Structure formats: C-alpha cells, structure tokens
Amino acid sequence: MSFELVGSDLTRAMLERGDEQVWCAVSNESEQDVINTIKNIDRNFIVHIVSFKDGCFLCKEKRAWKYAVPIKKTPLTQNDIIL
C-alpha cells in the first residue's frame, strides 16, 4: 500500500528532509482556501516557508500559517505559450 504526500503534509516532509525555503500558497482557513489562492494567483498569500513549529508553518517574514501547500514558480518559456 502506497500513498502520496500532498498539501501541507508534503510541505512538512520537505522541511523535515532539510529543504530551507519552500515556495507555498498559505492560509489560516483551510487547504481548500489555499487551492483558491493558487487558482486566483493571489500573490499576498504566496511565501517562502522556512520551518514548521508548534503546529504552524513559519514564513521568511516570520508570520505563522496553519496551511501551506508547496507550489512551483518558474518563468514561462516560448514553448509554454506556444508562440
């Protein structure tokens, strides 16, 4: 039986592995709220997560978040937009 880590569980695993900064969409409401942040591209809630302590994710700016879902930030290429 195998399972795939997703959402905040994946972020915690990445931090435990030793990743020092993980780009994440964050929320204090719910994982679904984080998904909405990603869909709406709300930059106010995309931060570098640097640690997990006392049940909260801490960002580089020292704010605490209950949920943090890792995202991938990459620049677009010509192939991405089929130009």
N, C-alpha and C positions, 0 to 999 in steps of 0.2 A: 504494500500500500504506500503510495507516494502522495505528497501534497505540494502545492506551490505556494510560496510565500507571496503575499500581495499587500498593498496598502501600508498601514503603519507597522505591521509585522515585518514587512520587508525592510523598512527604514531602520527598525531596531536591529535586525540581523546585520545590515550593512554597517551600522555603528559598532556592533559587537565584533565584527570582523576587523575593524580598525579604520574604516573609512572616516576621514576627518571632517569633510564637509559634503553634505548630500543635498542637492537641489531638491526642494519639496514644495508642493502645494500644501497649505496648512489651514486648520480650522480648530475652533474650540467647540463646535456644534456636533459634527458627525463626519463619518467617512464620505457620505453622500454629498455633504456640503463641500468637501474637498474636490470631489469629482466635478461639481458645478463650477468651482473655481477654475479648474483645468479647462472645462468646456468654454467658459466665458473669458478665459485669458485675463484673469484679474491679477495684475502684477503686484498689487498690495499684499497678496497672500501667497507669494512665491518667494521663498527664502532659503538660505543655507542653514541646514540643521547640523549642529555640531556635537550634540550629546543627548542622552536620554537619562533623566534623573527624577526620582520621586513621582513616577507616572506621567511625566511631561517631557516633551521634546523641547530642547532649547536651541534657539537660532543664534546666529552670529551676533545679532543685535541684542542678545540677552533676554528676549521675550520667550515666554513659555506657551506651548501649544499642546493640546490634547491629542490631535490627529495630525499626522504628517505622511503624505504619500509621495514617494520619490518620482521625479519627472526627469526627462532628458531634454536639456536645452542644447540645440545645435543650430548653426546657421543654415539657412536654405541654400541649396545649390541650384544651378540651372536645370538639372535633371529633376529636382523635386517639383518644379513648377512647369515642367515640360515646355521649355522655351526653345 
